[in-house]
Amino acid sequence: MKYKTKLIMGNNLLKGKRGIVFGALNDMSIAWKVAERVVEEGATITLSNTPLAVRMGTTNELAEKLNVQVIPADATSVTDLEQVFAQSMEILGGKIDFVLHSIGMSPNVRKKRTYDDLDYDMLTTTLDISAISFHKMLQVAKKMNAINDYGSVVALSYMAAQRTVFGYNDMADAKSMLESIARSFGYIYGREHNVRVNTISQSPTVTTAGSGVKGMDGLLDFSERMSPLGNATAADCADYCVVMFSDLTRKVTMQNLLHDGGFSSMAMSYRAMEQYNKSFDEFKDENGKIIYG
């Protein structure tokens, strides 16, 4: 019998630390789970999302639950980001120790444009929101000296940055850029301020953004069958982020950290093969041979 263990909550791994969590839209969001977990571990935080997302989502409910403040901001705007860091330092009483970038959106995906028929203005928007915002965030923080030495910045990525995933579209390009920014800026920020910058390549996860990806249900099922440990959930990812924000990972930087239940090291599992074989049943004749025509 397979038993599931649950992390003991409230170990004060982040006691005394101050953080900013970008991108908590609703309780399906990974950023939402991260916000809950870091507060459980003793951190004080602010939340930030676009003004529209704050109005349309339930970020204010999370803020009320955690007794934290929301700072509406467009992460593609340098001016807005400057306000987020300035206000956060004022609200929290000092420089920031950790930042989560959980921001991603593709108009091409939303409009169901295929990768060989992209709208390039939409592509620019995808890259600006999903990747370049990360560079802006880091650059603003560094210029303002807003993050404490040995601070930690994490952005959420996905395996499609390195491998082709059907339906992921131009978000794959954005995630590739996101991971490159983490390496390039991580070198500079680490050398000058010992700030570590990493990305977490998360399992496919049921979120508001993820639900827009073509074939998401099939992708979730396939990766669950392929992964020895199964898909990592949003709550699992939040636990990993806690570790990355803590002092236990002070020497980890410029990495794309695979958090996918082992999926990225698999070629074929028994469970996936079993399901694959089942899919041919309706195409077999009375002798069990596959009818291709």
FIMI-408236 format. One record per residue (C-alpha): x, y, z; residue in three letters; residue number from 1. Coordinates in pm, 1 decimal, padded with zeros to 6 digits. Layout:
BEGIN
<volum east="X" north="Y" up="Z" type="ALA" seq="NUM"/>
...
This chain:
BEGIN
<volum east="00000.0" north="00000.0" up="00000.0" type="MET" seq="1"/>
<volum east="00133.5" north="00340.0" up="-00095.9" type="LYS" seq="2"/>
<volum east="00126.9" north="00599.0" up="00180.2" type="TYR" seq="3"/>
<volum east="00136.8" north="00973.8" up="00130.0" type="LYS" seq="4"/>
<volum east="00322.6" north="01181.6" up="00384.4" type="THR" seq="5"/>
<volum east="00235.8" north="01539.3" up="00468.8" type="LYS" seq="6"/>
<volum east="00489.5" north="01803.5" up="00561.2" type="LEU" seq="7"/>
<volum east="00459.5" north="01920.6" up="00920.3" type="ILE" seq="8"/>
<volum east="00342.8" north="02280.1" up="00900.4" type="MET" seq="9"/>
<volum east="00489.4" north="02573.4" up="01083.3" type="GLY" seq="10"/>
<volum east="00859.4" north="02502.0" up="01128.6" type="ASN" seq="11"/>
<volum east="00946.3" north="02872.8" up="01125.4" type="ASN" seq="12"/>
<volum east="01180.1" north="02822.8" up="00829.7" type="LEU" seq="13"/>
<volum east="01107.1" north="03179.5" up="00718.7" type="LEU" seq="14"/>
<volum east="01069.7" north="03346.8" up="01056.4" type="LYS" seq="15"/>
<volum east="01172.0" north="03712.3" up="01035.8" type="GLY" seq="16"/>
<volum east="01187.8" north="03713.0" up="00655.3" type="LYS" seq="17"/>
<volum east="01004.3" north="03960.5" up="00431.6" type="ARG" seq="18"/>
<volum east="00875.7" north="03869.1" up="00088.2" type="GLY" seq="19"/>
<volum east="00671.7" north="03972.6" up="-00214.6" type="ILE" seq="20"/>
<volum east="00447.4" north="03723.8" up="-00394.3" type="VAL" seq="21"/>
<volum east="00349.0" north="03820.8" up="-00749.5" type="PHE" seq="22"/>
<volum east="00062.9" north="03650.8" up="-00929.8" type="GLY" seq="23"/>
<volum east="-00186.5" north="03513.4" up="-00675.2" type="ALA" seq="24"/>
<volum east="-00517.3" north="03532.8" up="-00862.6" type="LEU" seq="25"/>
<volum east="-00736.8" north="03274.0" up="-00690.9" type="ASN" seq="26"/>
<volum east="-00708.9" north="02956.3" up="-00485.5" type="ASP" seq="27"/>
<volum east="-00608.4" north="02760.9" up="-00798.6" type="MET" seq="28"/>
<volum east="-00292.2" north="02972.5" up="-00830.3" type="SER" seq="29"/>
<volum east="00044.4" north="02831.8" up="-00727.7" type="ILE" seq="30"/>
<volum east="00126.2" north="03181.1" up="-00599.0" type="ALA" seq="31"/>
<volum east="-00178.9" north="03159.1" up="-00370.6" type="TRP" seq="32"/>
<volum east="-00050.4" north="02836.5" up="-00216.1" type="LYS" seq="33"/>
<volum east="00298.0" north="02984.9" up="-00183.2" type="VAL" seq="34"/>
<volum east="00161.6" north="03290.0" up="-00002.8" type="ALA" seq="35"/>
<volum east="-00021.7" north="03068.9" up="00246.0" type="GLU" seq="36"/>
<volum east="00282.0" north="02849.9" up="00309.5" type="ARG" seq="37"/>
<volum east="00539.0" north="03125.4" up="00355.2" type="VAL" seq="38"/>
<volum east="00314.4" north="03295.3" up="00610.4" type="VAL" seq="39"/>
<volum east="00271.5" north="02960.7" up="00788.7" type="GLU" seq="40"/>
<volum east="00650.8" north="02942.9" up="00804.4" type="GLU" seq="41"/>
<volum east="00676.4" north="03280.0" up="00977.0" type="GLY" seq="42"/>
<volum east="00730.1" north="03524.7" up="00688.2" type="ALA" seq="43"/>
<volum east="00561.0" north="03860.7" up="00645.2" type="THR" seq="44"/>
<volum east="00465.7" north="03943.5" up="00287.8" type="ILE" seq="45"/>
<volum east="00288.8" north="04169.8" up="00044.4" type="THR" seq="46"/>
<volum east="00089.1" north="04049.3" up="-00255.5" type="LEU" seq="47"/>
<volum east="00090.8" north="04201.7" up="-00601.8" type="SER" seq="48"/>
<volum east="-00107.2" north="04149.4" up="-00917.9" type="ASN" seq="49"/>
<volum east="-00244.6" north="04365.8" up="-01198.3" type="THR" seq="50"/>
<volum east="-00523.2" north="04608.3" up="-01101.3" type="PRO" seq="51"/>
<volum east="-00762.0" north="04414.0" up="-01327.9" type="LEU" seq="52"/>
<volum east="-00665.4" north="04080.8" up="-01171.0" type="ALA" seq="53"/>
<volum east="-00713.7" north="04224.7" up="-00823.2" type="VAL" seq="54"/>
<volum east="-01062.0" north="04345.1" up="-00920.3" type="ARG" seq="55"/>
<volum east="-01166.6" north="04031.2" up="-01107.5" type="MET" seq="56"/>
<volum east="-00993.7" north="03770.5" up="-00891.9" type="GLY" seq="57"/>
<volum east="-01002.9" north="03695.0" up="-00520.9" type="THR" seq="58"/>
<volum east="-00661.5" north="03827.5" up="-00418.9" type="THR" seq="59"/>
<volum east="-00820.3" north="04055.0" up="-00160.7" type="ASN" seq="60"/>
<volum east="-00976.1" north="03751.6" up="00008.5" type="GLU" seq="61"/>
<volum east="-00630.5" north="03596.3" up="00043.1" type="LEU" seq="62"/>
<volum east="-00492.9" north="03923.7" up="00177.0" type="ALA" seq="63"/>
<volum east="-00767.2" north="03938.1" up="00438.7" type="GLU" seq="64"/>
<volum east="-00710.8" north="03575.6" up="00535.5" type="LYS" seq="65"/>
<volum east="-00334.6" north="03626.3" up="00578.9" type="LEU" seq="66"/>
<volum east="-00361.2" north="03980.8" up="00715.1" type="ASN" seq="67"/>
<volum east="-00133.5" north="04120.2" up="00444.7" type="VAL" seq="68"/>
<volum east="-00155.7" north="04408.4" up="00200.7" type="GLN" seq="69"/>
<volum east="-00213.0" north="04395.5" up="-00174.7" type="VAL" seq="70"/>
<volum east="-00023.0" north="04634.1" up="-00401.8" type="ILE" seq="71"/>
<volum east="-00187.3" north="04646.1" up="-00746.0" type="PRO" seq="72"/>
<volum east="00075.5" north="04678.3" up="-01019.5" type="ALA" seq="73"/>
<volum east="00146.6" north="04597.2" up="-01381.0" type="ASP" seq="74"/>
<volum east="00463.1" north="04385.0" up="-01373.7" type="ALA" seq="75"/>
<volum east="00553.4" north="04502.2" up="-01724.4" type="THR" seq="76"/>
<volum east="00579.0" north="04860.4" up="-01595.9" type="SER" seq="77"/>
<volum east="00909.6" north="04965.0" up="-01438.3" type="VAL" seq="78"/>
<volum east="00734.8" north="05250.9" up="-01258.0" type="THR" seq="79"/>
<volum east="00477.6" north="05015.4" up="-01108.1" type="ASP" seq="80"/>
<volum east="00747.9" north="04771.3" up="-00998.2" type="LEU" seq="81"/>
<volum east="00939.7" north="05052.3" up="-00830.0" type="GLU" seq="82"/>
<volum east="00624.2" north="05130.6" up="-00634.1" type="GLN" seq="83"/>
<volum east="00578.7" north="04767.4" up="-00534.8" type="VAL" seq="84"/>
<volum east="00929.0" north="04738.7" up="-00391.8" type="PHE" seq="85"/>
<volum east="00919.2" north="05082.2" up="-00225.4" type="ALA" seq="86"/>
<volum east="00579.3" north="05023.1" up="-00065.3" type="GLN" seq="87"/>
<volum east="00667.0" north="04668.5" up="00037.2" type="SER" seq="88"/>
<volum east="00980.5" north="04783.5" up="00217.9" type="MET" seq="89"/>
<volum east="00777.5" north="05051.6" up="00393.3" type="GLU" seq="90"/>
<volum east="00493.5" north="04816.1" up="00487.8" type="ILE" seq="91"/>
<volum east="00719.5" north="04529.9" up="00597.9" type="LEU" seq="92"/>
<volum east="00975.7" north="04747.0" up="00773.7" type="GLY" seq="93"/>
<volum east="01289.0" north="04669.5" up="00578.1" type="GLY" seq="94"/>
<volum east="01446.5" north="04520.5" up="00269.3" type="LYS" seq="95"/>
<volum east="01302.3" north="04213.7" up="00101.8" type="ILE" seq="96"/>
<volum east="01435.4" north="03860.2" up="00155.9" type="ASP" seq="97"/>
<volum east="01246.7" north="03670.6" up="-00113.7" type="PHE" seq="98"/>
<volum east="01037.6" north="03726.5" up="-00425.3" type="VAL" seq="99"/>
<volum east="00812.2" north="03491.2" up="-00622.4" type="LEU" seq="100"/>
<volum east="00746.3" north="03560.4" up="-00992.1" type="HIS" seq="101"/>
<volum east="00436.6" north="03359.7" up="-01087.2" type="SER" seq="102"/>
<volum east="00325.7" north="03556.1" up="-01391.2" type="ILE" seq="103"/>
<volum east="00238.1" north="03422.3" up="-01734.2" type="GLY" seq="104"/>
<volum east="-00014.6" north="03487.2" up="-02008.8" type="MET" seq="105"/>
<volum east="-00032.8" north="03432.5" up="-02384.3" type="SER" seq="106"/>
<volum east="-00292.0" north="03611.3" up="-02599.3" type="PRO" seq="107"/>
<volum east="-00207.6" north="03367.6" up="-02879.6" type="ASN" seq="108"/>
<volum east="-00303.3" north="03075.0" up="-02657.3" type="VAL" seq="109"/>
<volum east="-00620.4" north="03250.0" up="-02548.3" type="ARG" seq="110"/>
<volum east="-00713.0" north="03323.9" up="-02908.8" type="LYS" seq="111"/>
<volum east="-00623.3" north="02967.7" up="-03009.8" type="LYS" seq="112"/>
<volum east="-00362.1" north="03079.2" up="-03261.9" type="ARG" seq="113"/>
<volum east="-00137.3" north="02789.3" up="-03358.9" type="THR" seq="114"/>
<volum east="00241.2" north="02821.7" up="-03338.7" type="TYR" seq="115"/>
<volum east="00273.5" north="02842.7" up="-03718.1" type="ASP" seq="116"/>
<volum east="00014.3" north="03120.7" up="-03732.2" type="ASP" seq="117"/>
<volum east="00116.0" north="03351.9" up="-03447.3" type="LEU" seq="118"/>
<volum east="00012.7" north="03711.7" up="-03420.6" type="ASP" seq="119"/>
<volum east="00345.7" north="03885.5" up="-03359.7" type="TYR" seq="120"/>
<volum east="00199.3" north="04171.8" up="-03158.8" type="ASP" seq="121"/>
<volum east="00047.8" north="03908.2" up="-02931.5" type="MET" seq="122"/>
<volum east="00383.3" north="03728.8" up="-02916.9" type="LEU" seq="123"/>
<volum east="00546.6" north="04050.7" up="-02797.4" type="THR" seq="124"/>
<volum east="00281.8" north="04073.9" up="-02526.3" type="THR" seq="125"/>
<volum east="00341.5" north="03710.9" up="-02425.2" type="THR" seq="126"/>
<volum east="00715.1" north="03767.7" up="-02386.4" type="LEU" seq="127"/>
<volum east="00672.7" north="04099.1" up="-02205.7" type="ASP" seq="128"/>
<volum east="00428.7" north="03961.4" up="-01948.9" type="ILE" seq="129"/>
<volum east="00569.4" north="03612.1" up="-01902.1" type="SER" seq="130"/>
<volum east="00946.8" north="03668.2" up="-01923.4" type="ALA" seq="131"/>
<volum east="01068.4" north="04024.9" up="-01965.5" type="ILE" seq="132"/>
<volum east="00869.0" north="04123.8" up="-01655.4" type="SER" seq="133"/>
<volum east="01108.8" north="03897.7" up="-01463.4" type="PHE" seq="134"/>
<volum east="01409.8" north="04092.9" up="-01591.0" type="HIS" seq="135"/>
<volum east="01238.0" north="04421.3" up="-01506.6" type="LYS" seq="136"/>
<volum east="01161.6" north="04292.8" up="-01158.7" type="MET" seq="137"/>
<volum east="01522.9" north="04193.2" up="-01095.8" type="LEU" seq="138"/>
<volum east="01666.3" north="04510.3" up="-01245.8" type="GLN" seq="139"/>
<volum east="01437.2" north="04734.0" up="-01043.0" type="VAL" seq="140"/>
<volum east="01515.4" north="04544.6" up="-00721.9" type="ALA" seq="141"/>
<volum east="01890.2" north="04563.2" up="-00783.7" type="LYS" seq="142"/>
<volum east="01892.4" north="04932.7" up="-00870.5" type="LYS" seq="143"/>
<volum east="01686.0" north="05010.0" up="-00561.0" type="MET" seq="144"/>
<volum east="01900.5" north="04777.0" up="-00347.8" type="ASN" seq="145"/>
<volum east="01566.7" north="04636.8" up="-00232.3" type="ALA" seq="146"/>
<volum east="01669.1" north="04274.9" up="-00168.7" type="ILE" seq="147"/>
<volum east="01885.8" north="04175.8" up="00125.4" type="ASN" seq="148"/>
<volum east="02216.3" north="04000.9" up="00067.8" type="ASP" seq="149"/>
<volum east="02157.5" north="03623.6" up="00046.0" type="TYR" seq="150"/>
<volum east="01799.4" north="03688.8" up="-00060.1" type="GLY" seq="151"/>
<volum east="01618.5" north="03451.0" up="-00295.3" type="SER" seq="152"/>
<volum east="01418.2" north="03511.4" up="-00613.2" type="VAL" seq="153"/>
<volum east="01219.8" north="03230.2" up="-00775.0" type="VAL" seq="154"/>
<volum east="01023.3" north="03226.8" up="-01101.1" type="ALA" seq="155"/>
<volum east="00793.4" north="02945.9" up="-01207.8" type="LEU" seq="156"/>
<volum east="00872.8" north="02773.7" up="-01536.3" type="SER" seq="157"/>
<volum east="00777.3" north="02459.6" up="-01727.4" type="TYR" seq="158"/>
<volum east="00953.5" north="02180.9" up="-01914.6" type="MET" seq="159"/>
<volum east="00832.6" north="02318.1" up="-02250.8" type="ALA" seq="160"/>
<volum east="01122.3" north="02563.6" up="-02222.6" type="ALA" seq="161"/>
<volum east="01350.8" north="02278.0" up="-02332.2" type="GLN" seq="162"/>
<volum east="01119.6" north="02024.2" up="-02495.6" type="ARG" seq="163"/>
<volum east="00833.6" north="02059.4" up="-02739.6" type="THR" seq="164"/>
<volum east="00494.8" north="02016.4" up="-02572.1" type="VAL" seq="165"/>
<volum east="00188.7" north="02004.8" up="-02795.6" type="PHE" seq="166"/>
<volum east="-00036.6" north="02305.2" up="-02743.5" type="GLY" seq="167"/>
<volum east="00200.9" north="02506.9" up="-02523.4" type="TYR" seq="168"/>
<volum east="00260.3" north="02743.9" up="-02812.9" type="ASN" seq="169"/>
<volum east="00455.9" north="03068.7" up="-02765.2" type="ASP" seq="170"/>
<volum east="00455.2" north="03022.7" up="-02388.2" type="MET" seq="171"/>
<volum east="00742.5" north="02777.9" up="-02451.1" type="ALA" seq="172"/>
<volum east="00946.5" north="03065.4" up="-02595.9" type="ASP" seq="173"/>
<volum east="00859.6" north="03278.8" up="-02295.0" type="ALA" seq="174"/>
<volum east="00967.4" north="03010.3" up="-02049.4" type="LYS" seq="175"/>
<volum east="01297.1" north="02962.9" up="-02236.9" type="SER" seq="176"/>
<volum east="01363.9" north="03334.3" up="-02202.0" type="MET" seq="177"/>
<volum east="01259.6" north="03328.5" up="-01836.6" type="LEU" seq="178"/>
<volum east="01515.0" north="03058.3" up="-01755.9" type="GLU" seq="179"/>
<volum east="01787.1" north="03240.4" up="-01948.8" type="SER" seq="180"/>
<volum east="01718.5" north="03559.0" up="-01753.3" type="ILE" seq="181"/>
<volum east="01754.4" north="03364.7" up="-01427.1" type="ALA" seq="182"/>
<volum east="02099.0" north="03243.3" up="-01530.6" type="ARG" seq="183"/>
<volum east="02226.2" north="03572.9" up="-01671.3" type="SER" seq="184"/>
<volum east="02093.3" north="03794.9" up="-01392.9" type="PHE" seq="185"/>
<volum east="02169.3" north="03532.0" up="-01130.9" type="GLY" seq="186"/>
<volum east="02538.7" north="03558.9" up="-01210.8" type="TYR" seq="187"/>
<volum east="02543.1" north="03935.9" up="-01165.2" type="ILE" seq="188"/>
<volum east="02317.2" north="03946.3" up="-00859.4" type="TYR" seq="189"/>
<volum east="02505.3" north="03660.8" up="-00694.3" type="GLY" seq="190"/>
<volum east="02846.6" north="03810.3" up="-00760.1" type="ARG" seq="191"/>
<volum east="02752.9" north="04154.6" up="-00629.7" type="GLU" seq="192"/>
<volum east="02498.3" north="04085.4" up="-00354.3" type="HIS" seq="193"/>
<volum east="02486.2" north="03707.2" up="-00296.4" type="ASN" seq="194"/>
<volum east="02124.3" north="03712.1" up="-00412.3" type="VAL" seq="195"/>
<volum east="02026.5" north="03380.2" up="-00565.3" type="ARG" seq="196"/>
<volum east="01798.3" north="03355.7" up="-00868.4" type="VAL" seq="197"/>
<volum east="01635.9" north="03028.6" up="-00975.4" type="ASN" seq="198"/>
<volum east="01346.6" north="02890.8" up="-01173.8" type="THR" seq="199"/>
<volum east="01130.5" north="02594.4" up="-01078.6" type="ILE" seq="200"/>
<volum east="01013.0" north="02374.2" up="-01364.3" type="SER" seq="201"/>
<volum east="00682.3" north="02256.7" up="-01224.9" type="GLN" seq="202"/>
<volum east="00461.2" north="01965.0" up="-01328.7" type="SER" seq="203"/>
<volum east="00160.5" north="02061.2" up="-01539.6" type="PRO" seq="204"/>
<volum east="-00075.3" north="02207.3" up="-01282.7" type="THR" seq="205"/>
<volum east="-00444.3" north="02291.8" up="-01288.4" type="VAL" seq="206"/>
<volum east="-00443.2" north="02671.3" up="-01267.0" type="THR" seq="207"/>
<volum east="-00643.4" north="02945.4" up="-01436.7" type="THR" seq="208"/>
<volum east="-00354.5" north="03009.1" up="-01677.7" type="ALA" seq="209"/>
<volum east="-00280.1" north="02640.0" up="-01736.2" type="GLY" seq="210"/>
<volum east="-00640.7" north="02557.7" up="-01819.2" type="SER" seq="211"/>
<volum east="-00605.5" north="02759.5" up="-02139.7" type="GLY" seq="212"/>
<volum east="-00340.7" north="02527.5" up="-02283.0" type="VAL" seq="213"/>
<volum east="-00474.6" north="02299.1" up="-02557.6" type="LYS" seq="214"/>
<volum east="-00503.8" north="01935.9" up="-02445.6" type="GLY" seq="215"/>
<volum east="-00437.0" north="02018.0" up="-02079.6" type="MET" seq="216"/>
<volum east="-00647.9" north="01730.9" up="-01944.2" type="ASP" seq="217"/>
<volum east="-00459.4" north="01478.0" up="-02155.1" type="GLY" seq="218"/>
<volum east="-00126.2" north="01630.9" up="-02059.2" type="LEU" seq="219"/>
<volum east="-00208.9" north="01606.8" up="-01689.2" type="LEU" seq="220"/>
<volum east="-00309.9" north="01242.0" up="-01722.9" type="ASP" seq="221"/>
<volum east="-00005.1" north="01150.7" up="-01931.3" type="PHE" seq="222"/>
<volum east="00244.0" north="01316.2" up="-01695.5" type="SER" seq="223"/>
<volum east="00072.7" north="01157.8" up="-01394.1" type="GLU" seq="224"/>
<volum east="00115.1" north="00813.9" up="-01551.6" type="ARG" seq="225"/>
<volum east="00473.1" north="00881.9" up="-01658.1" type="MET" seq="226"/>
<volum east="00598.6" north="01025.3" up="-01329.0" type="SER" seq="227"/>
<volum east="00716.9" north="00772.4" up="-01065.9" type="PRO" seq="228"/>
<volum east="00596.6" north="01005.9" up="-00791.3" type="LEU" seq="229"/>
<volum east="00300.4" north="01146.5" up="-00983.2" type="GLY" seq="230"/>
<volum east="00246.8" north="01510.6" up="-01068.6" type="ASN" seq="231"/>
<volum east="00366.9" north="01770.9" up="-00820.5" type="ALA" seq="232"/>
<volum east="00065.7" north="01972.9" up="-00706.0" type="THR" seq="233"/>
<volum east="00045.9" north="02346.4" up="-00643.6" type="ALA" seq="234"/>
<volum east="00075.4" north="02272.4" up="-00270.8" type="ALA" seq="235"/>
<volum east="00387.5" north="02062.3" up="-00334.6" type="ASP" seq="236"/>
<volum east="00536.7" north="02349.6" up="-00531.4" type="CYS" seq="237"/>
<volum east="00462.9" north="02586.1" up="-00243.8" type="ALA" seq="238"/>
<volum east="00659.2" north="02358.8" up="-00009.9" type="ASP" seq="239"/>
<volum east="00953.7" north="02362.3" up="-00252.1" type="TYR" seq="240"/>
<volum east="00940.2" north="02741.6" up="-00271.5" type="CYS" seq="241"/>
<volum east="00957.5" north="02760.4" up="00108.0" type="VAL" seq="242"/>
<volum east="01283.5" north="02563.3" up="00097.5" type="VAL" seq="243"/>
<volum east="01420.1" north="02785.0" up="-00179.9" type="MET" seq="244"/>
<volum east="01337.8" north="03098.4" up="00017.8" type="PHE" seq="245"/>
<volum east="01491.8" north="02961.1" up="00335.7" type="SER" seq="246"/>
<volum east="01854.1" north="02969.9" up="00449.1" type="ASP" seq="247"/>
<volum east="01882.2" north="02597.4" up="00370.4" type="LEU" seq="248"/>
<volum east="01952.2" north="02677.2" up="00003.1" type="THR" seq="249"/>
<volum east="02196.6" north="02967.9" up="00031.8" type="ARG" seq="250"/>
<volum east="02432.5" north="02816.6" up="-00226.9" type="LYS" seq="251"/>
<volum east="02173.1" north="02728.4" up="-00491.6" type="VAL" seq="252"/>
<volum east="02151.8" north="02977.8" up="-00776.5" type="THR" seq="253"/>
<volum east="02118.3" north="03007.9" up="-01155.6" type="MET" seq="254"/>
<volum east="01941.7" north="02670.7" up="-01164.7" type="GLN" seq="255"/>
<volum east="01630.1" north="02544.6" up="-01337.2" type="ASN" seq="256"/>
<volum east="01503.3" north="02310.0" up="-01067.9" type="LEU" seq="257"/>
<volum east="01291.8" north="02020.4" up="-01191.7" type="LEU" seq="258"/>
<volum east="00988.9" north="01964.5" up="-00969.9" type="HIS" seq="259"/>
<volum east="00787.8" north="01711.7" up="-01165.8" type="ASP" seq="260"/>
<volum east="00773.2" north="01380.3" up="-00981.5" type="GLY" seq="261"/>
<volum east="01052.5" north="01238.7" up="-01197.5" type="GLY" seq="262"/>
<volum east="00875.1" north="01298.5" up="-01529.7" type="PHE" seq="263"/>
<volum east="01173.4" north="01472.6" up="-01690.8" type="SER" seq="264"/>
<volum east="01392.7" north="01162.1" up="-01649.9" type="SER" seq="265"/>
<volum east="01139.8" north="00918.3" up="-01796.1" type="MET" seq="266"/>
<volum east="01100.3" north="00787.4" up="-02151.1" type="ALA" seq="267"/>
<volum east="00814.6" north="00542.4" up="-02094.7" type="MET" seq="268"/>
<volum east="00647.8" north="00404.7" up="-01782.5" type="SER" seq="269"/>
<volum east="00437.8" north="00089.8" up="-01740.6" type="TYR" seq="270"/>
<volum east="00126.5" north="00292.5" up="-01659.2" type="ARG" seq="271"/>
<volum east="00167.2" north="00512.7" up="-01967.1" type="ALA" seq="272"/>
<volum east="00237.0" north="00211.1" up="-02191.2" type="MET" seq="273"/>
<volum east="-00066.2" north="00029.2" up="-02052.5" type="GLU" seq="274"/>
<volum east="-00290.1" north="00324.6" up="-02135.5" type="GLN" seq="275"/>
<volum east="-00125.3" north="00364.3" up="-02475.0" type="TYR" seq="276"/>
<volum east="-00195.4" north="00002.3" up="-02562.3" type="ASN" seq="277"/>
<volum east="-00556.4" north="00030.3" up="-02451.7" type="LYS" seq="278"/>
<volum east="-00607.3" north="00312.3" up="-02696.7" type="SER" seq="279"/>
<volum east="-00562.3" north="00067.9" up="-02986.4" type="PHE" seq="280"/>
<volum east="-00834.7" north="-00175.6" up="-02880.2" type="ASP" seq="281"/>
<volum east="-01100.6" north="-00027.6" up="-03105.1" type="GLU" seq="282"/>
<volum east="-00864.7" north="-00048.6" up="-03404.3" type="PHE" seq="283"/>
<volum east="-00796.5" north="-00423.8" up="-03378.0" type="LYS" seq="284"/>
<volum east="-00959.0" north="-00702.8" up="-03575.4" type="ASP" seq="285"/>
<volum east="-01092.9" north="-01027.8" up="-03430.8" type="GLU" seq="286"/>
<volum east="-00740.3" north="-01169.8" up="-03433.6" type="ASN" seq="287"/>
<volum east="-00597.3" north="-00882.2" up="-03231.2" type="GLY" seq="288"/>
<volum east="-00411.1" north="-00722.1" up="-03520.2" type="LYS" seq="289"/>
<volum east="-00415.7" north="-00344.0" up="-03557.5" type="ILE" seq="290"/>
<volum east="-00612.1" north="-00214.2" up="-03855.4" type="ILE" seq="291"/>
<volum east="-00421.0" north="00089.2" up="-03982.7" type="TYR" seq="292"/>
<volum east="-00641.4" north="00177.1" up="-04281.2" type="GLY" seq="293"/>
